[in-house]
């Protein structure tokens, strides 16, 4: 499966609906969006792929992304750092397990995907700080790529009907991610399965002085998830030029 045709012109953002409602479990505990939004993900270091400031179109800093030093394919979504040294709250982590070559797990520091969900110890590396190892990480979403990395399905974690896996299992796909055909830009879009209208759409808008992604989102989406997806696909593009060997640092 190759890159997809853009559906940007077919999406009326004032009407598009990602389907999530208030009370649904989200990655960072935020309420699903109540209307369309424009989000800017700007690299704070143009030479690195896991350090971003995330702002709205008015310049208000909403979130940040920082490196997870134990592995070049892991990163953290955090609240904006305040003070010197900066103090922030960990919200979520995007990570790839060594035994799942085309699968990423997106986990939350704040809330489980369902009542009674156990934390996933495989979402930690043994060389992390002791105080970090004690913080539970709950898998909320699983992303699975096709072999060409042009198409992915995102599934919400649900309770294992058999009761055997206390961490949960990936449910049915709730979101489809596609690389968009383009001659000169990196562009991606997401949508609900079988939906024509988009849930989100983003492209790189780079200059000599800054590298940033500009993202549009519909109402009814998990904004933190879509920010993580934008960072994740770029990490995959940059790091999977080489074999993944485990806990590597930049």
MITORLO-372050 format. One record per residue (C-alpha): residue number from 0; residue in three letters; x, y, z. Coordinates in nm, 4 decimals. Layout:
residues N
+-----+------+----------+----------+----------+
!  nr ! rest !        u !        v !        w !
+-----+------+----------+----------+----------+
! NUM !  Ala !        X !        Y !        Z !
...
+-----+------+----------+----------+----------+
This chain:
residues 250
+-----+------+----------+----------+----------+
!  nr ! rest !        u !        v !        w !
+-----+------+----------+----------+----------+
!   0 !  Unk !   0.0000 !   0.0000 !   0.0000 !
!   1 !  Unk !   0.1506 !   0.3299 !  -0.1133 !
!   2 !  Unk !   0.0904 !   0.6879 !  -0.0092 !
!   3 !  Unk !  -0.2689 !   0.8120 !  -0.0119 !
!   4 !  Unk !  -0.4464 !   1.0933 !  -0.1932 !
!   5 !  Unk !  -0.5045 !   1.4015 !   0.0188 !
!   6 !  Unk !  -0.8548 !   1.4480 !   0.1570 !
!   7 !  Unk !  -0.7884 !   1.7975 !   0.2890 !
!   8 !  Unk !  -1.0156 !   1.9609 !   0.0316 !
!   9 !  Unk !  -1.2916 !   1.7101 !   0.1065 !
!  10 !  Unk !  -1.2983 !   1.7932 !   0.4782 !
!  11 !  Unk !  -1.5160 !   2.0726 !   0.6155 !
!  12 !  Unk !  -1.3375 !   2.1362 !   0.9439 !
!  13 !  Unk !  -1.6333 !   2.3177 !   1.1004 !
!  14 !  Unk !  -1.8398 !   1.9990 !   1.0558 !
!  15 !  Unk !  -1.5802 !   1.7202 !   1.0812 !
!  16 !  Unk !  -1.6084 !   1.5080 !   1.3963 !
!  17 !  Unk !  -1.3493 !   1.2661 !   1.5322 !
!  18 !  Unk !  -1.6200 !   1.0921 !   1.7341 !
!  19 !  Unk !  -1.4832 !   1.1264 !   2.0884 !
!  20 !  Unk !  -1.7080 !   1.2679 !   2.3597 !
!  21 !  Unk !  -1.6516 !   1.4241 !   2.7018 !
!  22 !  Unk !  -1.5739 !   1.1442 !   2.9472 !
!  23 !  Unk !  -1.3910 !   0.9241 !   2.6949 !
!  24 !  Unk !  -1.0433 !   0.8126 !   2.8051 !
!  25 !  Unk !  -0.7713 !   1.0292 !   2.6495 !
!  26 !  Unk !  -0.3952 !   0.9989 !   2.6535 !
!  27 !  Unk !  -0.3184 !   1.2929 !   2.8822 !
!  28 !  Unk !  -0.6498 !   1.3222 !   3.0647 !
!  29 !  Unk !  -0.7594 !   1.6172 !   2.8526 !
!  30 !  Unk !  -1.1159 !   1.6639 !   2.7273 !
!  31 !  Unk !  -1.1616 !   1.5786 !   2.3569 !
!  32 !  Unk !  -1.1577 !   1.8867 !   2.1371 !
!  33 !  Unk !  -1.4850 !   2.0803 !   2.1173 !
!  34 !  Unk !  -1.4100 !   2.2396 !   1.7817 !
!  35 !  Unk !  -1.1527 !   2.2516 !   1.5020 !
!  36 !  Unk !  -0.8019 !   2.3592 !   1.5999 !
!  37 !  Unk !  -0.4749 !   2.4579 !   1.4367 !
!  38 !  Unk !  -0.1674 !   2.3363 !   1.6229 !
!  39 !  Unk !   0.2015 !   2.4185 !   1.5635 !
!  40 !  Unk !   0.4707 !   2.1641 !   1.6550 !
!  41 !  Unk !   0.8023 !   2.3467 !   1.6339 !
!  42 !  Unk !   1.1422 !   2.1875 !   1.6810 !
!  43 !  Unk !   1.3418 !   2.3636 !   1.9497 !
!  44 !  Unk !   1.6569 !   2.2040 !   1.8088 !
!  45 !  Unk !   1.6526 !   2.1541 !   1.4319 !
!  46 !  Unk !   1.9071 !   1.8733 !   1.4531 !
!  47 !  Unk !   1.6961 !   1.6557 !   1.6840 !
!  48 !  Unk !   1.3704 !   1.4717 !   1.6206 !
!  49 !  Unk !   1.2251 !   1.4505 !   1.9715 !
!  50 !  Unk !   1.2297 !   1.8060 !   2.1093 !
!  51 !  Unk !   0.9267 !   2.0251 !   2.0307 !
!  52 !  Unk !   0.7189 !   2.3128 !   2.1580 !
!  53 !  Unk !   0.3491 !   2.2578 !   2.0836 !
!  54 !  Unk !   0.1396 !   2.5751 !   2.0584 !
!  55 !  Unk !  -0.1982 !   2.6878 !   1.9322 !
!  56 !  Unk !  -0.2311 !   2.9281 !   1.6389 !
!  57 !  Unk !  -0.2224 !   3.2239 !   1.8806 !
!  58 !  Unk !   0.1204 !   3.1248 !   2.0126 !
!  59 !  Unk !   0.0043 !   2.9843 !   2.3472 !
!  60 !  Unk !   0.2387 !   2.7039 !   2.4596 !
!  61 !  Unk !   0.0242 !   2.3962 !   2.5292 !
!  62 !  Unk !   0.2633 !   2.1022 !   2.5544 !
!  63 !  Unk !   0.6233 !   2.0024 !   2.4962 !
!  64 !  Unk !   0.8029 !   1.6922 !   2.3734 !
!  65 !  Unk !   1.1394 !   1.5888 !   2.5133 !
!  66 !  Unk !   1.3804 !   1.3045 !   2.4517 !
!  67 !  Unk !   1.3740 !   0.9847 !   2.6522 !
!  68 !  Unk !   1.7524 !   0.9421 !   2.6866 !
!  69 !  Unk !   1.7444 !   0.5631 !   2.7175 !
!  70 !  Unk !   1.6388 !   0.5046 !   2.3563 !
!  71 !  Unk !   1.6422 !   0.7012 !   2.0288 !
!  72 !  Unk !   1.2906 !   0.5808 !   1.9410 !
!  73 !  Unk !   1.1224 !   0.6841 !   2.2676 !
!  74 !  Unk !   0.9967 !   1.0290 !   2.3623 !
!  75 !  Unk !   0.7910 !   1.2027 !   2.6318 !
!  76 !  Unk !   0.4909 !   1.4333 !   2.6111 !
!  77 !  Unk !   0.5070 !   1.6791 !   2.9006 !
!  78 !  Unk !   0.3462 !   1.9941 !   3.0363 !
!  79 !  Unk !   0.5431 !   2.3133 !   2.9603 !
!  80 !  Unk !   0.8470 !   2.3406 !   3.1867 !
!  81 !  Unk !   0.8331 !   2.6252 !   3.4393 !
!  82 !  Unk !   1.1136 !   2.7708 !   3.6502 !
!  83 !  Unk !   1.4889 !   2.7146 !   3.6570 !
!  84 !  Unk !   1.5564 !   2.4262 !   3.6503 !
!  85 !  Unk !   1.2264 !   2.3680 !   3.4689 !
!  86 !  Unk !   0.9580 !   2.1712 !   3.6497 !
!  87 !  Unk !   0.7093 !   1.9769 !   3.4384 !
!  88 !  Unk !   0.4664 !   1.6869 !   3.4524 !
!  89 !  Unk !   0.5082 !   1.3703 !   3.2476 !
!  90 !  Unk !   0.1898 !   1.3015 !   3.0525 !
!  91 !  Unk !   0.2594 !   1.0288 !   2.7982 !
!  92 !  Unk !   0.5319 !   0.8308 !   2.6226 !
!  93 !  Unk !   0.5653 !   0.7009 !   2.2693 !
!  94 !  Unk !   0.7801 !   0.3900 !   2.2490 !
!  95 !  Unk !   0.8709 !   0.0919 !   2.0385 !
!  96 !  Unk !   0.9329 !  -0.2468 !   2.1925 !
!  97 !  Unk !   1.2198 !  -0.4525 !   2.0538 !
!  98 !  Unk !   1.0002 !  -0.7568 !   1.9859 !
!  99 !  Unk !   0.7409 !  -0.5689 !   1.7773 !
! 100 !  Unk !   0.9175 !  -0.4328 !   1.4662 !
! 101 !  Unk !   0.6212 !  -0.2462 !   1.3126 !
! 102 !  Unk !   0.4287 !  -0.1678 !   1.6303 !
! 103 !  Unk !   0.4429 !   0.1295 !   1.8656 !
! 104 !  Unk !   0.2820 !   0.1587 !   2.2081 !
! 105 !  Unk !   0.1538 !   0.4943 !   2.3332 !
! 106 !  Unk !   0.1233 !   0.5029 !   2.7108 !
! 107 !  Unk !  -0.0134 !   0.7387 !   2.9764 !
! 108 !  Unk !   0.1389 !   0.8404 !   3.3083 !
! 109 !  Unk !  -0.1974 !   0.9694 !   3.4301 !
! 110 !  Unk !  -0.4786 !   0.7232 !   3.3751 !
! 111 !  Unk !  -0.5488 !   0.3633 !   3.2708 !
! 112 !  Unk !  -0.7335 !   0.2797 !   2.9504 !
! 113 !  Unk !  -0.9985 !   0.0893 !   3.1486 !
! 114 !  Unk !  -1.0768 !   0.0200 !   3.5175 !
! 115 !  Unk !  -0.8386 !  -0.2333 !   3.6667 !
! 116 !  Unk !  -0.5735 !  -0.2069 !   3.3949 !
! 117 !  Unk !  -0.2259 !  -0.2978 !   3.5204 !
! 118 !  Unk !   0.0828 !  -0.0978 !   3.4253 !
! 119 !  Unk !   0.3081 !  -0.2400 !   3.1526 !
! 120 !  Unk !   0.6602 !  -0.2970 !   3.2879 !
! 121 !  Unk !   0.7917 !  -0.3540 !   2.9338 !
! 122 !  Unk !   0.7407 !   0.0187 !   2.8698 !
! 123 !  Unk !   1.0460 !   0.0912 !   3.0834 !
! 124 !  Unk !   1.4163 !   0.0398 !   3.0238 !
! 125 !  Unk !   1.6293 !  -0.1039 !   3.3052 !
! 126 !  Unk !   1.8699 !   0.1923 !   3.2871 !
! 127 !  Unk !   1.6088 !   0.4565 !   3.3704 !
! 128 !  Unk !   1.6218 !   0.6497 !   3.6957 !
! 129 !  Unk !   1.4873 !   0.4578 !   3.9955 !
! 130 !  Unk !   1.2253 !   0.7232 !   4.0692 !
! 131 !  Unk !   1.1014 !   0.6965 !   3.7094 !
! 132 !  Unk !   1.0863 !   0.3179 !   3.7209 !
! 133 !  Unk !   0.8395 !   0.3440 !   4.0077 !
! 134 !  Unk !   0.5884 !   0.5447 !   3.7999 !
! 135 !  Unk !   0.3264 !   0.3216 !   3.6347 !
! 136 !  Unk !   0.2762 !   0.3462 !   3.2592 !
! 137 !  Unk !  -0.0614 !   0.2447 !   3.1161 !
! 138 !  Unk !  -0.0887 !   0.1512 !   2.7466 !
! 139 !  Unk !  -0.3695 !   0.3561 !   2.5927 !
! 140 !  Unk !  -0.3106 !   0.3127 !   2.2186 !
! 141 !  Unk !  -0.1263 !   0.0744 !   1.9877 !
! 142 !  Unk !  -0.0070 !   0.1839 !   1.6427 !
! 143 !  Unk !   0.0740 !  -0.0793 !   1.3837 !
! 144 !  Unk !   0.2472 !   0.0138 !   1.0564 !
! 145 !  Unk !   0.2343 !  -0.1633 !   0.7241 !
! 146 !  Unk !   0.5713 !  -0.2762 !   0.5892 !
! 147 !  Unk !   0.6171 !   0.0368 !   0.3739 !
! 148 !  Unk !   0.5427 !   0.2710 !   0.6678 !
! 149 !  Unk !   0.2821 !   0.4570 !   0.4608 !
! 150 !  Unk !  -0.0269 !   0.3323 !   0.6461 !
! 151 !  Unk !  -0.0988 !   0.2559 !   1.0106 !
! 152 !  Unk !  -0.3905 !   0.1577 !   1.2294 !
! 153 !  Unk !  -0.4358 !   0.2986 !   1.5793 !
! 154 !  Unk !  -0.6282 !   0.0866 !   1.8303 !
! 155 !  Unk !  -0.7434 !   0.1731 !   2.1810 !
! 156 !  Unk !  -0.6442 !  -0.0728 !   2.4549 !
! 157 !  Unk !  -0.9379 !  -0.2663 !   2.6001 !
! 158 !  Unk !  -0.9859 !  -0.5239 !   2.8723 !
! 159 !  Unk !  -0.8859 !  -0.8774 !   2.7732 !
! 160 !  Unk !  -1.2139 !  -1.0773 !   2.7572 !
! 161 !  Unk !  -1.0279 !  -1.3878 !   2.8776 !
! 162 !  Unk !  -0.8944 !  -1.2016 !   3.1802 !
! 163 !  Unk !  -0.5436 !  -1.3389 !   3.1204 !
! 164 !  Unk !  -0.3687 !  -1.0202 !   3.0091 !
! 165 !  Unk !  -0.4162 !  -0.7650 !   3.2873 !
! 166 !  Unk !  -0.2455 !  -0.4948 !   3.0807 !
! 167 !  Unk !  -0.5175 !  -0.5311 !   2.8176 !
! 168 !  Unk !  -0.5176 !  -0.5965 !   2.4466 !
! 169 !  Unk !  -0.5510 !  -0.3798 !   2.1385 !
! 170 !  Unk !  -0.9145 !  -0.3450 !   2.0367 !
! 171 !  Unk !  -1.0599 !  -0.2693 !   1.6949 !
! 172 !  Unk !  -0.8990 !   0.0156 !   1.4948 !
! 173 !  Unk !  -1.0317 !   0.3558 !   1.5964 !
! 174 !  Unk !  -0.8103 !   0.5663 !   1.3702 !
! 175 !  Unk !  -0.6280 !   0.5272 !   1.0386 !
! 176 !  Unk !  -0.3043 !   0.7142 !   0.9670 !
! 177 !  Unk !  -0.1830 !   0.7679 !   0.6102 !
! 178 !  Unk !   0.1168 !   0.9279 !   0.4443 !
! 179 !  Unk !  -0.0098 !   1.1664 !   0.1762 !
! 180 !  Unk !   0.1286 !   1.1750 !  -0.1772 !
! 181 !  Unk !   0.3430 !   1.4852 !  -0.2250 !
! 182 !  Unk !   0.6365 !   1.5812 !  -0.4442 !
! 183 !  Unk !   0.8068 !   1.8152 !  -0.1969 !
! 184 !  Unk !   0.6528 !   1.7872 !   0.1525 !
! 185 !  Unk !   0.6030 !   1.5367 !   0.4300 !
! 186 !  Unk !   0.2258 !   1.5259 !   0.4814 !
! 187 !  Unk !   0.0067 !   1.2933 !   0.6903 !
! 188 !  Unk !  -0.3631 !   1.2585 !   0.7594 !
! 189 !  Unk !  -0.5821 !   1.0582 !   0.9961 !
! 190 !  Unk !  -0.9456 !   0.9556 !   0.9888 !
! 191 !  Unk !  -1.1904 !   0.7200 !   1.1500 !
! 192 !  Unk !  -1.2056 !   0.3823 !   0.9732 !
! 193 !  Unk !  -1.4161 !   0.4088 !   0.6537 !
! 194 !  Unk !  -1.4716 !   0.7837 !   0.7063 !
! 195 !  Unk !  -1.4166 !   1.0258 !   0.4194 !
! 196 !  Unk !  -1.3695 !   1.3326 !   0.6401 !
! 197 !  Unk !  -1.0415 !   1.3741 !   0.8255 !
! 198 !  Unk !  -0.9725 !   1.3805 !   1.1978 !
! 199 !  Unk !  -0.6353 !   1.5511 !   1.1516 !
! 200 !  Unk !  -0.3955 !   1.6645 !   0.8809 !
! 201 !  Unk !  -0.0405 !   1.7962 !   0.9148 !
! 202 !  Unk !   0.2513 !   1.8971 !   0.6976 !
! 203 !  Unk !   0.6069 !   2.0186 !   0.7502 !
! 204 !  Unk !   0.6529 !   2.3917 !   0.6861 !
! 205 !  Unk !   1.0304 !   2.4373 !   0.7040 !
! 206 !  Unk !   1.2534 !   2.7387 !   0.6513 !
! 207 !  Unk !   1.6263 !   2.7886 !   0.6967 !
! 208 !  Unk !   1.5612 !   2.9151 !   1.0504 !
! 209 !  Unk !   1.2893 !   2.6845 !   1.1799 !
! 210 !  Unk !   1.1401 !   2.3400 !   1.1294 !
! 211 !  Unk !   0.7768 !   2.2972 !   1.2256 !
! 212 !  Unk !   0.4630 !   2.0984 !   1.1565 !
! 213 !  Unk !   0.1288 !   2.2717 !   1.1111 !
! 214 !  Unk !  -0.1643 !   2.0507 !   1.2126 !
! 215 !  Unk !  -0.5382 !   2.0856 !   1.1674 !
! 216 !  Unk !  -0.7686 !   1.8808 !   1.3906 !
! 217 !  Unk !  -1.1442 !   1.8259 !   1.3977 !
! 218 !  Unk !  -1.3639 !   1.8386 !   1.7026 !
! 219 !  Unk !  -1.3979 !   1.5178 !   1.9019 !
! 220 !  Unk !  -1.0308 !   1.4122 !   1.8875 !
! 221 !  Unk !  -0.7689 !   1.3344 !   2.1517 !
! 222 !  Unk !  -0.5373 !   1.6292 !   2.0839 !
! 223 !  Unk !  -0.2467 !   1.4822 !   2.2815 !
! 224 !  Unk !  -0.2659 !   1.1612 !   2.0779 !
! 225 !  Unk !  -0.2499 !   1.3475 !   1.7475 !
! 226 !  Unk !   0.0522 !   1.5477 !   1.8657 !
! 227 !  Unk !   0.2241 !   1.2223 !   1.9644 !
! 228 !  Unk !   0.1409 !   1.0709 !   1.6245 !
! 229 !  Unk !   0.2982 !   1.3663 !   1.4427 !
! 230 !  Unk !   0.6223 !   1.3279 !   1.6391 !
! 231 !  Unk !   0.6149 !   0.9491 !   1.6105 !
! 232 !  Unk !   0.5951 !   0.9340 !   1.2307 !
! 233 !  Unk !   0.8912 !   1.1694 !   1.2029 !
! 234 !  Unk !   1.0934 !   0.9631 !   1.4509 !
! 235 !  Unk !   1.0148 !   0.6537 !   1.2432 !
! 236 !  Unk !   1.1170 !   0.8269 !   0.9211 !
! 237 !  Unk !   1.4501 !   0.9420 !   1.0648 !
! 238 !  Unk !   1.5524 !   0.6452 !   1.2797 !
! 239 !  Unk !   1.4339 !   0.3472 !   1.0769 !
! 240 !  Unk !   1.6879 !   0.4171 !   0.8065 !
! 241 !  Unk !   1.8973 !   0.1942 !   1.0324 !
! 242 !  Unk !   1.8117 !  -0.1293 !   1.2163 !
! 243 !  Unk !   1.6681 !  -0.0839 !   1.5669 !
! 244 !  Unk !   1.9032 !  -0.2498 !   1.8126 !
! 245 !  Unk !   1.7412 !  -0.1609 !   2.1454 !
! 246 !  Unk !   1.8477 !   0.0969 !   2.4006 !
! 247 !  Unk !   2.0470 !   0.3440 !   2.1956 !
! 248 !  Unk !   2.1128 !   0.7112 !   2.2636 !
! 249 !  Unk !   2.1845 !   0.9996 !   2.0320 !
+-----+------+----------+----------+----------+
